[in-house]
Amino acid sequence: MAPRSPKKPSWVIDKERARRAGAAETVWLFGLHAVRDALANPARSRLRLIVTRNAADKLAAEIAASGMEPEIADARKFSAPIDPQSVHQGAALEVAPLDWGSVSELCAPRGARPVVLLLDRVTDPHNVGAILRSAEVFGARAVIAPHRHSAPETGALAKTASGALERQPYLRVQNLSTAMTALKDMGYMILGLDGDGEKTLDAGIAGATDQPLALVLGAEGPGLRELTRKTCDALVRIPFAGEFGSLNVSNAAAIALFAAAGRSPDQ
């Protein structure tokens, strides 16, 4: 009789289940712009395309290049399994989430001084979509967020990102502080944006002209978690002309990325 294999610990079983669930997860993208960019992205695993006749005509070139066989739907009874209130413009595409690789692979400086953005529990897909657009515009190497308590790839996020989801690396990691430590080990200076920061954003960035830079933003209201704050090299603030509260996190991200982009031409 063959010896029985030792029983796996529960945490190993849970991790394997999570990995299988993640592999089986799919996303429905919708809207002409989001679907067009996903069809044109060779890194996308595309599974099912549902379009109205009008949308099929508008996406004809991209559909032909993708090699997909679309399902033609009645415009009055759009059959894709998405929220009926979604502004889908007659196009929906089922895809697998993108795999951008690991933090160490993607964010390694390789002789440059890149900028990376980290999001601490920013869950609104519209904010994250807008942040991805800004990150692409200002050349961020990656946007990193924790797998839990962050916005996953969804049709709403993709639509707000206006194509940036297909081009701007968006990494969701198991532990944000672990990712921050990995960035530190690669030579990054990590600045956390906080209304009570001792330095201004410009002053903080001025101290990182010769090294890679990571900017950390927290959710509106709660802000940065305590462990995230402690892992930062410094906390910085965006100076305000008046006492009117705080900026939306996507606006703060755009300002921070703009400031960081001006520190050096070597990104």
Backbone torsions as a table, in degrees:
resi	resn	phi	psi	omega
1	MET	NA	127.6	-177.6
2	ALA	-68.8	143.6	179.1
3	PRO	-66.2	144.3	179.7
4	ARG	-75.4	141.6	177.9
5	SER	-70.1	142.0	178.7
6	PRO	-62.2	144.0	-179.4
7	LYS	-68.3	134.7	179.9
8	LYS	-72.2	144.1	174.3
9	PRO	-62.2	152.8	-177.6
10	SER	-60.5	-34.8	-178.5
11	TRP	-68.1	-31.4	177.4
12	VAL	-69.0	-42.4	178.6
13	ILE	-61.7	-44.1	179.9
14	ASP	-62.6	-39.9	-178.9
15	LYS	-66.5	-40.7	178.6
16	GLU	-66.0	-39.3	176.9
17	ARG	-63.0	-42.5	179.6
18	ALA	-63.3	-38.1	179.4
19	ARG	-66.2	-42.2	178.1
20	ARG	-65.2	-39.9	178.9
21	ALA	-64.8	-39.6	178.6
22	GLY	-65.0	-37.6	179.6
23	ALA	-67.2	-29.8	-178.1
24	ALA	-87.4	-9.5	-175.7
25	GLU	-70.3	136.6	173.5
26	THR	-128.5	164.2	-176.7
27	VAL	-129.0	137.9	173.1
28	TRP	-99.9	113.7	173.7
29	LEU	-91.4	148.3	179.9
30	PHE	-144.4	160.5	-176.2
31	GLY	97.7	143.0	-175.6
32	LEU	-58.1	-43.6	-175.7
33	HIS	-66.8	-49.2	-178.3
34	ALA	-63.4	-42.7	-179.9
35	VAL	-67.9	-41.4	179.2
36	ARG	-59.4	-46.1	-178.1
37	ASP	-67.7	-36.1	178.5
38	ALA	-69.2	-37.5	176.8
39	LEU	-64.0	-31.8	-177.6
40	ALA	-87.4	-5.3	-176.3
41	ASN	-91.6	110.2	-177.9
42	PRO	-66.5	-16.6	179.6
43	ALA	-82.1	-10.5	-178.7
44	ARG	-81.5	133.7	169.0
45	SER	-91.4	109.0	-173.7
46	ARG	-102.5	133.0	-171.4
47	LEU	-112.5	-43.2	-173.4
48	ARG	-153.1	133.5	-178.4
49	LEU	-123.5	123.7	177.7
50	ILE	-120.0	124.0	-177.9
51	VAL	-141.2	152.7	169.5
52	THR	-80.3	167.4	179.8
53	ARG	-60.1	-40.0	-179.9
54	ASN	-64.6	-44.6	179.2
55	ALA	-66.1	-36.8	178.4
56	ALA	-60.9	-38.6	177.8
57	ASP	-65.5	-40.8	-178.7
58	LYS	-70.6	-27.6	-177.9
59	LEU	-105.0	16.1	-171.9
60	ALA	-54.6	-45.5	-177.1
61	ALA	-65.3	-44.3	-178.4
62	GLU	-68.5	-38.3	178.5
63	ILE	-64.5	-44.1	-179.9
64	ALA	-62.7	-42.4	-178.7
65	ALA	-68.3	-31.1	-178.4
66	SER	-75.2	-23.7	-177.6
67	GLY	79.6	6.7	-179.1
68	MET	-79.5	152.4	174.3
69	GLU	-104.7	105.8	-175.0
70	PRO	-75.3	153.6	171.4
71	GLU	-95.9	123.3	-178.9
72	ILE	-87.5	124.1	-176.5
73	ALA	-111.2	153.6	174.1
74	ASP	-71.8	130.0	-178.7
75	ALA	-60.5	-27.5	-178.6
76	ARG	-84.9	-15.9	-179.6
77	LYS	-137.0	66.5	-176.8
78	PHE	-66.8	121.6	-166.7
79	SER	-93.1	-1.1	-178.9
80	ALA	-66.1	142.4	-179.0
81	PRO	-79.3	66.9	177.7
82	ILE	-125.8	168.1	178.6
83	ASP	-56.9	126.5	-179.3
84	PRO	-57.6	-22.9	179.9
85	GLN	-83.4	-6.0	-178.9
86	SER	-65.4	139.1	176.6
87	VAL	-84.8	83.4	-171.1
88	HIS	-89.5	-14.9	178.6
89	GLN	55.6	24.8	176.3
90	GLY	81.5	17.5	-178.7
91	ALA	-140.5	130.6	175.9
92	ALA	-144.9	138.8	-175.0
93	LEU	-134.0	124.3	176.0
94	GLU	-88.4	128.1	-176.6
95	VAL	-136.8	164.7	168.4
96	ALA	-89.9	147.5	177.6
97	PRO	-58.1	148.6	178.8
98	LEU	-72.1	145.7	176.0
99	ASP	-112.7	107.4	-177.2
100	TRP	-92.4	-2.4	-177.9
101	GLY	92.9	-162.5	-175.1
102	SER	-98.2	165.5	176.7
103	VAL	-60.1	-44.2	-177.0
104	SER	-65.0	-34.7	179.3
105	GLU	-73.0	-46.2	-171.2
106	LEU	-80.3	-34.1	-171.1
107	CYS	-101.4	0.9	177.4
108	ALA	-56.0	126.5	-174.2
109	PRO	-59.1	-37.8	180.0
110	ARG	51.0	45.2	176.4
111	GLY	83.2	-4.5	179.7
112	ALA	-103.4	179.8	176.9
113	ARG	-122.1	72.4	-174.7
114	PRO	-72.9	165.4	173.5
115	VAL	-115.1	133.7	178.4
116	VAL	-124.5	143.9	179.2
117	LEU	-114.1	133.2	176.2
118	LEU	-119.0	138.3	-178.5
119	LEU	-115.8	121.7	-177.6
120	ASP	-98.2	95.6	176.4
121	ARG	62.0	43.2	172.5
122	VAL	-90.2	108.7	-168.9
123	THR	-104.2	-15.0	-177.2
124	ASP	-74.7	117.9	-177.5
125	PRO	-63.2	-28.6	179.2
126	HIS	-70.1	-38.8	175.5
127	ASN	-65.3	-45.4	-178.6
128	VAL	-65.6	-39.4	176.6
129	GLY	-59.5	-43.3	178.3
130	ALA	-65.8	-37.6	178.8
131	ILE	-65.0	-40.4	178.0
132	LEU	-62.1	-37.6	177.0
133	ARG	-62.2	-46.2	179.8
134	SER	-65.1	-40.1	-179.6
135	ALA	-61.5	-39.7	178.3
136	GLU	-67.5	-44.2	-178.5
137	VAL	-59.6	-42.4	-174.8
138	PHE	-96.7	8.7	170.1
139	GLY	76.2	30.8	177.6
140	ALA	-65.9	141.3	180.0
141	ARG	-67.4	-37.6	-178.3
142	ALA	-163.3	157.3	167.1
143	VAL	-113.7	126.1	-173.9
144	ILE	-120.2	135.5	-179.9
145	ALA	-143.8	155.4	176.4
146	PRO	-69.8	148.8	-178.2
147	HIS	-64.1	-40.8	176.1
148	ARG	-90.9	148.1	177.8
149	HIS	60.2	42.3	171.3
150	SER	-145.4	167.5	-177.9
151	ALA	-80.1	119.3	176.1
152	PRO	-77.3	173.7	172.0
153	GLU	-64.4	123.1	175.5
154	THR	-141.3	169.3	176.6
155	GLY	-62.4	-38.5	180.0
156	ALA	-64.8	-42.7	178.9
157	LEU	-63.8	-45.4	-178.7
158	ALA	-61.8	-41.0	-178.6
159	LYS	-65.5	-42.4	178.4
160	THR	-67.0	-36.7	-179.2
161	ALA	-68.7	-16.7	175.3
162	SER	52.2	48.0	177.2
163	GLY	98.2	-20.4	-176.3
164	ALA	-65.4	-26.4	179.3
165	LEU	-59.3	-29.6	-179.0
166	GLU	-79.9	-19.0	-172.7
167	ARG	-118.8	-27.7	-176.3
168	GLN	-95.8	116.1	-179.9
169	PRO	-55.9	127.8	178.4
170	TYR	-127.1	103.4	-175.5
171	LEU	-102.8	128.0	174.4
172	ARG	-109.8	117.6	-171.0
173	VAL	-109.5	162.5	-179.3
174	GLN	-67.9	-38.1	-174.8
175	ASN	-142.1	120.5	-175.2
176	LEU	-68.9	-41.7	-178.4
177	SER	-65.2	-33.6	175.8
178	THR	-64.6	-41.4	177.3
179	ALA	-64.0	-39.1	178.7
180	MET	-63.9	-41.3	178.1
181	THR	-64.0	-39.7	177.8
182	ALA	-62.3	-39.9	177.7
183	LEU	-64.9	-41.4	177.1
184	LYS	-59.3	-42.1	179.8
185	ASP	-63.5	-24.4	177.8
186	MET	-88.9	2.5	176.3
187	GLY	98.9	7.4	-179.4
188	TYR	-74.6	142.8	163.7
189	MET	-91.5	133.6	-175.6
190	ILE	-112.9	118.6	179.0
191	LEU	-111.8	124.4	175.9
192	GLY	-97.5	129.4	178.5
193	LEU	-82.5	123.4	-175.7
194	ASP	-149.8	136.4	-179.1
195	GLY	-60.3	-22.1	180.0
196	ASP	-101.4	13.5	-179.7
197	GLY	-59.1	141.2	-177.9
198	GLU	-72.2	-31.1	-179.0
199	LYS	-105.0	157.1	170.4
200	THR	-78.9	162.2	178.4
201	LEU	-56.9	-46.2	-178.7
202	ASP	-62.3	-40.0	179.9
203	ALA	-66.1	-39.4	178.7
204	GLY	-65.2	-43.8	-179.7
205	ILE	-66.3	-33.5	179.3
206	ALA	-61.7	-25.1	179.0
207	GLY	-84.6	1.9	-177.6
208	ALA	-125.5	31.7	-176.7
209	THR	-69.9	-23.8	-175.1
210	ASP	-109.4	17.6	179.8
211	GLN	-148.2	161.8	176.4
212	PRO	-59.9	153.5	-174.1
213	LEU	-129.4	134.3	174.4
214	ALA	-120.5	130.7	180.0
215	LEU	-111.9	131.2	-176.1
216	VAL	-116.6	128.7	177.7
217	LEU	-124.0	142.3	178.7
218	GLY	-104.0	172.2	179.0
219	ALA	-66.5	150.7	176.6
220	GLU	-62.7	136.1	-177.9
221	GLY	96.0	-81.4	-178.0
222	PRO	-66.0	-30.9	-177.3
223	GLY	68.9	-152.5	-178.6
224	LEU	-76.1	139.1	174.2
225	ARG	-70.7	160.3	-174.2
226	GLU	-59.8	-45.5	-179.7
227	LEU	-64.3	-37.1	177.7
228	THR	-63.1	-44.0	179.3
229	ARG	-59.7	-44.4	-177.0
230	LYS	-67.9	-27.5	-178.0
231	THR	-80.9	-18.6	178.1
232	CYS	-69.2	151.5	173.7
233	ASP	-75.4	-31.5	178.7
234	ALA	-159.7	154.2	174.0
235	LEU	-105.5	131.2	-177.3
236	VAL	-126.7	159.5	-177.8
237	ARG	-127.6	151.8	170.5
238	ILE	-89.2	117.6	-177.3
239	PRO	-69.8	138.3	-179.8
240	PHE	-109.8	146.6	177.8
241	ALA	-76.2	-25.3	-179.5
242	GLY	-142.4	165.9	-179.6
243	GLU	-91.7	84.6	-176.3
244	PHE	-118.2	10.6	-179.5
245	GLY	110.1	-132.6	-177.5
246	SER	-138.6	164.1	179.4
247	LEU	-79.6	152.1	167.2
248	ASN	-57.3	143.8	-173.7
249	VAL	-61.8	-33.1	179.3
250	SER	-70.6	-34.7	175.9
251	ASN	-68.4	-41.6	178.0
252	ALA	-62.1	-39.2	178.9
253	ALA	-63.6	-42.5	179.9
254	ALA	-62.7	-42.5	179.5
255	ILE	-64.1	-44.7	-178.8
256	ALA	-64.6	-41.8	179.7
257	LEU	-66.6	-38.2	177.1
258	PHE	-62.4	-44.8	179.3
259	ALA	-63.7	-41.3	-179.0
260	ALA	-68.9	-35.2	-178.3
261	ALA	-65.6	-24.7	-177.8
262	GLY	-87.1	-1.3	-175.1
263	ARG	-76.5	-28.2	-176.2
264	SER	-164.4	144.2	175.9
265	PRO	-73.4	-12.1	-176.4
266	ASP	-93.1	91.7	-179.8
267	GLN	-104.3	NA	NA
